Amino acid sequence: MTNTPGGWLVSPDGRWVMYLTGYTLADRAGQLHVADLTTDAKPVKLGEHVSYVLASDDGSQIAFVEAGTLKVGPLPQGPFRAIGGEVATADFTPDGGHVIYRRTLSAAGGLLVASTKEASEPRKLADQVGRYKVSPDGKHIAFTVRSPATRAVARASPLGR
């Protein structure tokens, strides 16, 4: 197991631990495993080349980036649905109904939102996004974008579910 930041985490409900093994600094990725802390069950391997992982607030879902593709599904074993490619980071809305993700800068740094409940096309909110934060009620998102006129401009957008 790796001790690098993001190399392991416990779900907010305290039930699951997610961790990377075989982590390489060159790839900044490893094999993703999940273990149920409430039982003696053996850990389950979920992915091979995983660089980012997070659990929903209620601990029922997991999102992870495997070989650049964001995958989302129920803990502990899925099935997992591919949401989008060239993904850098992601966050669940507080109710777990949507996942918001930022693509890599080589993919224009797009910020998108996708449903976790149904297979539908993600909705793009902006390009050239730096940081973003979902409101506690999950109805809004604030984010910064790169502007040709200024270095950074803060914006906010309703999620419009």
Disulfide bonds with the S-S distance in Angstrom:
none
